[in-house]
Amino acid sequence: MKVFPNPLTAESVVNINLAETTALSITIYDLSGNIRWKQNLPKLSVGKHQLSLAEFFTANSKTNTIYILRVSATEKVFYQKLLH
């Protein structure tokens, strides 16, 4: 999993390469642990996917801070720091 570009812009995407068909949950937390954005995705097929963060960026465009991105699949969880 990789977010590009980071620091975030309206064009930022999460790039994910799935080894198996799975549902995903994407959650972005602030440093206090509060959920700032969440998206549940139905089952995605095997292969590469780009997931846009434009909705999150627009909703938080006036806040310059650090966030934590959590992407969870069936049995795996990935984290990445986001700069905004």
ZATORZA-983584 format. One record per residue: x negated, y negated, z of N, C-alpha, C in turn; residue in three letters. Coordinates in nm, 3 decimals, always signed. Layout:
! ZATORZA-983584
X,Y,Z,X,Y,Z,X,Y,Z,ALA
...
This chain:
! ZATORZA-983584
-0.084,+0.117,+0.000,+0.000,+0.000,+0.000,-0.089,-0.123,+0.000,MET
-0.050,-0.222,-0.080,-0.124,-0.347,-0.086,-0.028,-0.460,-0.118,LYS
-0.048,-0.574,-0.052,+0.031,-0.694,-0.081,-0.058,-0.789,-0.160,VAL
-0.003,-0.841,-0.270,-0.078,-0.935,-0.352,+0.016,-1.041,-0.407,PHE
-0.018,-1.168,-0.407,-0.130,-1.225,-0.333,-0.098,-1.238,-0.185,PRO
-0.202,-1.246,-0.106,-0.192,-1.265,+0.037,-0.306,-1.356,+0.076,ASN
-0.282,-1.484,+0.109,-0.163,-1.546,+0.163,-0.045,-1.543,+0.065,PRO
+0.074,-1.536,+0.125,+0.197,-1.518,+0.049,+0.232,-1.638,-0.037,LEU
+0.292,-1.605,-0.151,+0.353,-1.705,-0.239,+0.490,-1.648,-0.278,THR
+0.565,-1.724,-0.353,+0.696,-1.675,-0.399,+0.682,-1.556,-0.494,ALA
+0.561,-1.533,-0.546,+0.538,-1.422,-0.639,+0.477,-1.299,-0.571,GLU
+0.459,-1.301,-0.440,+0.395,-1.189,-0.369,+0.478,-1.062,-0.380,SER
+0.407,-0.951,-0.398,+0.472,-0.821,-0.408,+0.397,-0.720,-0.321,VAL
+0.471,-0.616,-0.280,+0.412,-0.501,-0.213,+0.395,-0.393,-0.320,VAL
+0.273,-0.349,-0.341,+0.246,-0.242,-0.437,+0.235,-0.111,-0.359,ASN
+0.316,-0.014,-0.399,+0.319,+0.115,-0.331,+0.313,+0.225,-0.436,ILE
+0.234,+0.327,-0.407,+0.225,+0.444,-0.493,+0.277,+0.563,-0.412,ASN
+0.392,+0.617,-0.451,+0.455,+0.725,-0.376,+0.417,+0.861,-0.433,LEU
+0.379,+0.952,-0.344,+0.344,+1.088,-0.385,+0.466,+1.178,-0.392,ALA
+0.577,+1.133,-0.331,+0.701,+1.209,-0.334,+0.820,+1.114,-0.333,GLU
+0.933,+1.161,-0.377,+1.055,+1.080,-0.373,+1.093,+1.058,-0.227,THR
+1.118,+0.932,-0.190,+1.146,+0.900,-0.051,+1.221,+0.768,-0.040,THR
+1.291,+0.751,+0.071,+1.352,+0.622,+0.104,+1.248,+0.539,+0.178,ALA
+1.255,+0.407,+0.164,+1.161,+0.318,+0.233,+1.236,+0.217,+0.317,LEU
+1.172,+0.180,+0.426,+1.220,+0.071,+0.509,+1.106,-0.030,+0.519,SER
+1.135,-0.154,+0.482,+1.035,-0.261,+0.487,+1.079,-0.361,+0.593,ILE
+0.991,-0.385,+0.691,+1.023,-0.477,+0.799,+0.906,-0.573,+0.816,THR
+0.936,-0.701,+0.833,+0.834,-0.801,+0.860,+0.862,-0.861,+0.997,ILE
+0.758,-0.857,+1.083,+0.768,-0.907,+1.220,+0.682,-1.031,+1.236,TYR
+0.724,-1.121,+1.326,+0.636,-1.230,+1.365,+0.545,-1.176,+1.476,ASP
+0.453,-1.257,+1.523,+0.357,-1.210,+1.622,+0.418,-1.188,+1.760,LEU
+0.541,-1.232,+1.781,+0.612,-1.205,+1.906,+0.689,-1.074,+1.900,SER
+0.686,-1.007,+1.784,+0.756,-0.880,+1.769,+0.899,-0.894,+1.721,GLY
+0.941,-1.016,+1.687,+1.076,-1.038,+1.636,+1.083,-1.001,+1.489,ASN
+1.191,-0.935,+1.449,+1.212,-0.903,+1.309,+1.250,-1.029,+1.234,ILE
+1.173,-1.062,+1.130,+1.202,-1.180,+1.050,+1.268,-1.146,+0.918,ARG
+1.252,-1.019,+0.875,+1.313,-0.975,+0.749,+1.309,-0.824,+0.745,TRP
+1.415,-0.764,+0.691,+1.420,-0.619,+0.680,+1.495,-0.580,+0.553,LYS
+1.445,-0.476,+0.488,+1.510,-0.424,+0.368,+1.497,-0.272,+0.368,GLN
+1.609,-0.205,+0.353,+1.610,-0.060,+0.339,+1.635,-0.028,+0.193,ASN
+1.551,+0.057,+0.139,+1.562,+0.093,-0.002,+1.604,+0.238,-0.015,LEU
+1.694,+0.266,-0.110,+1.733,+0.405,-0.133,+1.614,+0.484,-0.183,PRO
+1.634,+0.608,-0.205,+1.523,+0.692,-0.248,+1.458,+0.639,-0.375,LYS
+1.327,+0.621,-0.363,+1.246,+0.579,-0.478,+1.172,+0.700,-0.532,LEU
+1.154,+0.704,-0.661,+1.091,+0.819,-0.726,+0.938,+0.817,-0.708,SER
+0.877,+0.927,-0.740,+0.732,+0.940,-0.737,+0.671,+0.838,-0.833,VAL
+0.558,+0.779,-0.791,+0.488,+0.685,-0.879,+0.469,+0.549,-0.816,GLY
+0.429,+0.453,-0.900,+0.399,+0.318,-0.856,+0.523,+0.231,-0.856,LYS
+0.534,+0.147,-0.751,+0.647,+0.056,-0.738,+0.595,-0.080,-0.691,HIS
+0.660,-0.188,-0.738,+0.632,-0.323,-0.692,+0.759,-0.376,-0.627,GLN
+0.747,-0.416,-0.502,+0.861,-0.468,-0.427,+0.837,-0.614,-0.396,LEU
+0.926,-0.699,-0.440,+0.911,-0.844,-0.427,+0.933,-0.890,-0.282,SER
+0.852,-0.987,-0.240,+0.870,-1.052,-0.110,+0.925,-1.194,-0.126,LEU
+0.978,-1.226,-0.243,+1.027,-1.362,-0.272,+1.138,-1.404,-0.176,ALA
+1.229,-1.313,-0.143,+1.339,-1.346,-0.051,+1.285,-1.384,+0.087,GLU
+1.188,-1.307,+0.138,+1.126,-1.339,+0.266,+1.053,-1.473,+0.257,PHE
+0.975,-1.493,+0.153,+0.898,-1.616,+0.138,+0.990,-1.738,+0.137,PHE
+1.098,-1.731,+0.062,+1.193,-1.843,+0.053,+1.257,-1.872,+0.188,THR
+1.296,-1.768,+0.261,+1.361,-1.786,+0.391,+1.265,-1.840,+0.497,ALA
+1.136,-1.821,+0.478,+1.037,-1.863,+0.578,+0.936,-1.960,+0.520,ASN
+0.972,-2.033,+0.417,+0.877,-2.117,+0.345,+0.823,-2.234,+0.428,SER
+0.891,-2.273,+0.534,+0.845,-2.386,+0.614,+0.760,-2.343,+0.733,LYS
+0.735,-2.213,+0.746,+0.660,-2.160,+0.858,+0.526,-2.108,+0.810,THR
+0.418,-2.167,+0.861,+0.284,-2.119,+0.829,+0.232,-2.042,+0.949,ASN
+0.226,-1.911,+0.936,+0.184,-1.827,+1.047,+0.139,-1.691,+0.995,THR
+0.114,-1.600,+1.086,+0.076,-1.463,+1.053,+0.195,-1.373,+1.083,ILE
+0.220,-1.279,+0.994,+0.326,-1.180,+1.012,+0.266,-1.041,+0.998,TYR
+0.339,-0.941,+1.044,+0.301,-0.802,+1.029,+0.405,-0.733,+0.941,ILE
+0.358,-0.673,+0.833,+0.443,-0.597,+0.742,+0.439,-0.450,+0.783,LEU
+0.555,-0.389,+0.797,+0.565,-0.246,+0.829,+0.646,-0.180,+0.719,ARG
+0.587,-0.082,+0.653,+0.657,-0.005,+0.550,+0.661,+0.139,+0.599,VAL
+0.782,+0.193,+0.616,+0.793,+0.331,+0.663,+0.863,+0.416,+0.558,SER
+0.804,+0.531,+0.533,+0.858,+0.632,+0.444,+0.899,+0.750,+0.531,ALA
+0.932,+0.860,+0.471,+0.982,+0.975,+0.544,+0.896,+1.012,+0.664,THR
+0.767,+1.032,+0.643,+0.680,+1.075,+0.752,+0.557,+0.987,+0.768,GLU
+0.553,+0.872,+0.702,+0.436,+0.786,+0.707,+0.478,+0.642,+0.735,LYS
+0.391,+0.572,+0.806,+0.414,+0.430,+0.834,+0.286,+0.355,+0.801,VAL
+0.300,+0.243,+0.731,+0.186,+0.160,+0.692,+0.207,+0.020,+0.746,PHE
+0.097,-0.045,+0.787,+0.102,-0.181,+0.836,+0.003,-0.268,+0.760,TYR
+0.040,-0.395,+0.744,-0.054,-0.490,+0.684,-0.026,-0.629,+0.740,GLN
-0.132,-0.705,+0.766,-0.118,-0.843,+0.812,-0.086,-0.930,+0.692,LYS
+0.010,-1.020,+0.709,+0.048,-1.116,+0.605,+0.017,-1.256,+0.652,LEU
-0.044,-1.335,+0.567,-0.070,-1.476,+0.596,+0.031,-1.559,+0.519,LEU
+0.088,-1.657,+0.586,+0.190,-1.740,+0.520,+0.152,-1.885,+0.540,HIS
